Amino acid sequence: MTTREFDGIRLEKVREHVWEIPREGDMTVPARVLASETLLEEIGEDDSLQQLKNATHLPGMAEPALCMPDGHQGYGFPVGGVGAIDARTGCISPGAVGYDINCGVRMVKTNLTYDDVRGRESELVDALFEAVPSGLGGGGVIGGDADAIEGALERGVEWAVEEGYGIESDLARCEDEGRRPDARPEYVSQKAMDRGRNQMGSLGSGNHFLEVQRVTDVFLEDIAESYGLEADGIVVLIHCGSRGLGHQTCNDYLRRIEKEHGDLLADLPDKELAAAPAGSELAEEYYGAMGACINFAWVNRQLITHQARETFGEVFDADPIEDLGMELLYDVAHNIAKKETHEVGVDADGRPAVGDEAVDRAERELYVHRKGATRAFPAGHEDVPEVYRDAGQPVIIPGSMGAGSYVLRGGDESMSVSFGSTAHGAGRLMSRTQAKQEFWGGDVQDDLEDGQQIYVKAQSGATIAEEAPGVYKDIDEVIRVSDELGIGDKVARTFPVCNIKG
């Protein structure tokens, strides 16, 4: 058996692209990294493996804690991490969800081709930059009065569509139809709501973006057709989350956990993994607050979609729906924890167990934490929207602004290998600080335009430097691993035309 070691952490190769950190000490389960040898080398360069090992100490963890192929160091729980925890005897961890609750992506189709856009890139990127607020702080598409905030938190995309910011089919093509029914806005603090009030319909900063793309490759013709994708077609990709509202909510509950469940926290190797025991009042309140933040993030992306549709309509002097066919392909979250039912190993008392302790396998309700990981349910799963149930759930994985992105479909092996999950992006290779030392924003912008005809506009050159293509892992390698493991099958590849960032 092949073994590798990074900073004293030993991994054993279980099979191609699957590496296991064996259970030892206080680990409740083993940990697994889903990666090629090339990606494993990169994952081993930061603290991702130690963070993954630390995550196995969370009580109630079912089977291995997982790191996806794009994994990299995060706060407490690695980005690219998946942890499924018993919803009855375990815990829920805000740290394993992340600060940007329901950071996610959506893709909007059009009936335009690349030839329709070529030569108008500058006009289009300028118009989108003007129409979609971006950057740090406030500024949104609408003013978040009390009714708007309440509607967004409680009813999600359903509220936005009723208010005229979407169309009926947007609901059917969004994870959970754009609404978490267990959202509890009353558990979101006033401070969090105040932070989100003026950010409804805004990208924010960092790696969030809106990108116009062209479809360059189709790998599964029948699935691409069912998704409405064809070679040379133009699509719009939107990547953002719950802005200051989600960040404040995560912070609020981390502080409450420190005060109310210090005993559990004391048993964890990293405070950033802070968790509330399943069944506790705090766990129920966080789950309800998180659901409200999830709804807010879906509304945020919906409002940006509305602005993109209006902008395309103005630039091309056409109706965005009737003439340009700007329908939602899909919207999927990648910072989230949800109650899902999965089959796991259990002990004699019916609790999740691994190794010799597991005497049977049974279905259990779990808090599936996906932090920088995307749900990837296969064809036939009841939670896949009916329009895509025969094909499998669309999975949208953005790459860097110089390397392209992918549309996958949930793979047949995803439920048995990764709790129905796959990667969420290319994954960072270097920190933002290091990126600004390595790259100059203006040079990156010029190189993209002159060398690849990609037009980029951002609030600052520093933002472009932080998101330079060289900052990220090889998206093609990440997708290759997902495809070969059968957790997310390649459907189509897209390539940037123009990009706006905060």
Stockholm file with secondary structure:
# STOCKHOLM 1.0

chainA/1-502         MTTREFDGIRLEKVREHVWEIPREGDMTVPARVLASETLLEEIGEDDSLQQLKNATHLPGMAEPALCMPDGHQGYGFPVGGVGAIDARTGCISPGAVGYDINCGVRMVKTNLTYDDVRGRESELVDALFEAVPSGLGGGGVIGGDADAIEGALERGVEWAVEEGYGIESDLARCEDEGRRPDARPEYVSQKAMDRGRNQMGSLGSGNHFLEVQRVTDVFLEDIAESYGLEADGIVVLIHCGSRGLGHQTCNDYLRRIEKEHGDLLADLPDKELAAAPAGSELAEEYYGAMGACINFAWVNRQLITHQARETFGEVFDADPIEDLGMELLYDVAHNIAKKETHEVGVDADGRPAVGDEAVDRAERELYVHRKGATRAFPAGHEDVPEVYRDAGQPVIIPGSMGAGSYVLRGGDESMSVSFGSTAHGAGRLMSRTQAKQEFWGGDVQDDLEDGQQIYVKAQSGATIAEEAPGVYKDIDEVIRVSDELGIGDKVARTFPVCNIKG
#=GR chainA/1-502 SS CCEEEETTEEEEEEETTEEEECCCTTCSSCEEEECCHHHHHHHTTSSHHHHHHHHTTSTTBCSCEEEEEEEECCSSSCEEEEEEEETTTSEECGGGTCSSTTCEEEEEEEEEEHHHHTTCHHHHHHHHHHHSCCSSSCCCSSCCCHHHHHHHHHHTHHHHHHTTSSCHHHHHTBGGGGCCTTCCGGGSCHHHHHHHHTCTTCCCSTTCEEEEEEEEEESCHHHHHHHTCCTTEEEEEEEECCHHHHHHHHHHHHHHHHHHCHHHHHTSSCGGGCCEETTSHHHHHHHHHHHHHHHHHHHHHHHHHHHHHHHHHHHTTSCTTTTTCCCEEEEEESEEEEEEEEEEEECTTSCBCCGGGCCEEEEEEEEEEEESCEECCCTTCTTSCGGGTTTCCEEEECCCTTTCEEEEEECTTHHHHHSSEECCSSCBSSCHHHHHHHCCHHHHHHHHHHHHCCEEEESCHHHHHHTCGGGBCCHHHHHHHHHHHTSEEEEEEEEEEEEEEC
#=GC SS_cons         CCEEEETTEEEEEEETTEEEECCCTTCSSCEEEECCHHHHHHHTTSSHHHHHHHHTTSTTBCSCEEEEEEEECCSSSCEEEEEEEETTTSEECGGGTCSSTTCEEEEEEEEEEHHHHTTCHHHHHHHHHHHSCCSSSCCCSSCCCHHHHHHHHHHTHHHHHHTTSSCHHHHHTBGGGGCCTTCCGGGSCHHHHHHHHTCTTCCCSTTCEEEEEEEEEESCHHHHHHHTCCTTEEEEEEEECCHHHHHHHHHHHHHHHHHHCHHHHHTSSCGGGCCEETTSHHHHHHHHHHHHHHHHHHHHHHHHHHHHHHHHHHHTTSCTTTTTCCCEEEEEESEEEEEEEEEEEECTTSCBCCGGGCCEEEEEEEEEEEESCEECCCTTCTTSCGGGTTTCCEEEECCCTTTCEEEEEECTTHHHHHSSEECCSSCBSSCHHHHHHHCCHHHHHHHHHHHHCCEEEESCHHHHHHTCGGGBCCHHHHHHHHHHHTSEEEEEEEEEEEEEEC
//
